[in-house]
Amino acid sequence: MPDPNAAVTEVEGRRLRLTHLDRVLYPRTGFSKAAVLHYYAQVGPAMLPHLLDRPASFLRMPEGVEGQRFWAKRVPPGAPAWVRGLDVEHHHETLHQVVVADLPTLLWAANLGCLEVHVPQWRLAPRTHDRLIVDLDPGPGATVVECCAVALAARELLAADGLAAYPKTTGSKGLHLTVALVATPAGQVGDYARELARRLRQAHPGLVVDRMAKQLRPDRVFVDWSQNSSAKTTAAAYSLRAGAEPGVSTPLAWSEVADCGRAEELAFTPEQVAARVGKDGDLQAGLTDPAAAGRLPT
């Protein structure tokens, strides 16, 4: 049956058929598929540089956050010929994954119900990484406020090693710090991340854990150094998150991290994030400047 709410539009010279625009994807707030597409169209210019040449993994929920959800990685049958792909070796197979190279591809994926966009810390091939990620995950009894305290401590250690970190919310409960690197062997990045987590735990034993064991995590922040594995991905900057309400993995100014006193201060709606981008641009633009990439200490 034809979709009465479908629309055909052209984006940067690419023809897109957008369907079920009135479908509510976040029932608690009434946030619709049309609103999802509008949000990604607004933030796309800031988001796309962070997706460049990185194979995407999508959390896809065609019926919304209360319906079936599954991970989508392959370029699906029937995808437009202009959707770029990249062959990525996984444990037992090679997948031809989507690379979100432009705004038409981002909106095409969103139209399929791909609400979350996740990418690895490498481009084109997993042997070398150009990103270091510090994933701060609050345990029971802790919040993003405690994550901010750990983030500030991590920033000091990174700066002492000549590395500049850029903070963003995960869009859920924690924080990500991202460091741009010159191409660095994956194992070296992982080793540095693990050592950084150990240093943070030694300096702040009452606040930080660097092991996943559940009994260690109440009232503390887990520094998940394993997110630097080539096989893992993290939510991209500006990605929506599939909670009950539409959260966003939101780039922050360091002043916001330092001044945070309540978790609510760092929870942003898509409308707020689009307004922030319109006012301040991309707070993580420095990550995409090759001249600003750092080198890990030897």
ChimeraX attribute file (.defattr): number of C-alpha atoms within 10 A of each C-alpha:
attribute: neighborCount
match mode: 1-to-1
recipient: residues
	/A:1	3
	/A:2	6
	/A:3	10
	/A:4	10
	/A:5	11
	/A:6	13
	/A:7	12
	/A:8	9
	/A:9	11
	/A:10	10
	/A:11	13
	/A:12	8
	/A:13	8
	/A:14	12
	/A:15	13
	/A:16	17
	/A:17	11
	/A:18	20
	/A:19	18
	/A:20	17
	/A:21	19
	/A:22	15
	/A:23	18
	/A:24	19
	/A:25	28
	/A:26	20
	/A:27	15
	/A:28	13
	/A:29	11
	/A:30	14
	/A:31	18
	/A:32	18
	/A:33	26
	/A:34	18
	/A:35	18
	/A:36	24
	/A:37	20
	/A:38	17
	/A:39	19
	/A:40	22
	/A:41	18
	/A:42	19
	/A:43	23
	/A:44	19
	/A:45	15
	/A:46	19
	/A:47	24
	/A:48	18
	/A:49	19
	/A:50	19
	/A:51	21
	/A:52	17
	/A:53	20
	/A:54	24
	/A:55	30
	/A:56	27
	/A:57	22
	/A:58	22
	/A:59	21
	/A:60	23
	/A:61	22
	/A:62	20
	/A:63	17
	/A:64	22
	/A:65	22
	/A:66	14
	/A:67	9
	/A:68	10
	/A:69	17
	/A:70	11
	/A:71	12
	/A:72	17
	/A:73	19
	/A:74	20
	/A:75	18
	/A:76	11
	/A:77	6
	/A:78	6
	/A:79	13
	/A:80	14
	/A:81	7
	/A:82	11
	/A:83	17
	/A:84	18
	/A:85	20
	/A:86	19
	/A:87	14
	/A:88	17
	/A:89	13
	/A:90	9
	/A:91	6
	/A:92	6
	/A:93	8
	/A:94	12
	/A:95	16
	/A:96	17
	/A:97	20
	/A:98	25
	/A:99	24
	/A:100	27
	/A:101	20
	/A:102	20
	/A:103	20
	/A:104	21
	/A:105	21
	/A:106	22
	/A:107	23
	/A:108	20
	/A:109	21
	/A:110	25
	/A:111	21
	/A:112	15
	/A:113	22
	/A:114	25
	/A:115	26
	/A:116	24
	/A:117	26
	/A:118	19
	/A:119	23
	/A:120	25
	/A:121	26
	/A:122	24
	/A:123	18
	/A:124	15
	/A:125	15
	/A:126	18
	/A:127	13
	/A:128	20
	/A:129	26
	/A:130	23
	/A:131	23
	/A:132	26
	/A:133	26
	/A:134	27
	/A:135	26
	/A:136	29
	/A:137	25
	/A:138	25
	/A:139	24
	/A:140	12
	/A:141	11
	/A:142	19
	/A:143	20
	/A:144	29
	/A:145	23
	/A:146	25
	/A:147	30
	/A:148	25
	/A:149	16
	/A:150	22
	/A:151	27
	/A:152	16
	/A:153	14
	/A:154	20
	/A:155	19
	/A:156	14
	/A:157	15
	/A:158	16
	/A:159	11
	/A:160	11
	/A:161	14
	/A:162	13
	/A:163	21
	/A:164	20
	/A:165	25
	/A:166	22
	/A:167	26
	/A:168	25
	/A:169	28
	/A:170	28
	/A:171	26
	/A:172	17
	/A:173	18
	/A:174	25
	/A:175	30
	/A:176	26
	/A:177	21
	/A:178	20
	/A:179	23
	/A:180	25
	/A:181	23
	/A:182	16
	/A:183	17
	/A:184	18
	/A:185	13
	/A:186	20
	/A:187	15
	/A:188	15
	/A:189	25
	/A:190	20
	/A:191	14
	/A:192	17
	/A:193	22
	/A:194	18
	/A:195	14
	/A:196	19
	/A:197	24
	/A:198	19
	/A:199	16
	/A:200	20
	/A:201	20
	/A:202	14
	/A:203	12
	/A:204	14
	/A:205	13
	/A:206	11
	/A:207	21
	/A:208	29
	/A:209	26
	/A:210	24
	/A:211	17
	/A:212	12
	/A:213	9
	/A:214	10
	/A:215	8
	/A:216	15
	/A:217	21
	/A:218	15
	/A:219	16
	/A:220	24
	/A:221	30
	/A:222	27
	/A:223	29
	/A:224	19
	/A:225	24
	/A:226	18
	/A:227	19
	/A:228	28
	/A:229	18
	/A:230	19
	/A:231	15
	/A:232	12
	/A:233	19
	/A:234	20
	/A:235	23
	/A:236	22
	/A:237	29
	/A:238	30
	/A:239	24
	/A:240	27
	/A:241	20
	/A:242	23
	/A:243	14
	/A:244	14
	/A:245	17
	/A:246	24
	/A:247	21
	/A:248	28
	/A:249	26
	/A:250	29
	/A:251	24
	/A:252	19
	/A:253	12
	/A:254	17
	/A:255	8
	/A:256	13
	/A:257	22
	/A:258	13
	/A:259	11
	/A:260	17
	/A:261	14
	/A:262	12
	/A:263	16
	/A:264	11
	/A:265	13
	/A:266	21
	/A:267	19
	/A:268	18
	/A:269	17
	/A:270	24
	/A:271	14
	/A:272	13
	/A:273	21
	/A:274	21
	/A:275	14
	/A:276	18
	/A:277	19
	/A:278	13
	/A:279	9
	/A:280	8
	/A:281	14
	/A:282	19
	/A:283	19
	/A:284	22
	/A:285	14
	/A:286	16
	/A:287	21
	/A:288	13
	/A:289	11
	/A:290	12
	/A:291	11
	/A:292	15
	/A:293	18
	/A:294	20
	/A:295	16
	/A:296	15
	/A:297	9
	/A:298	6
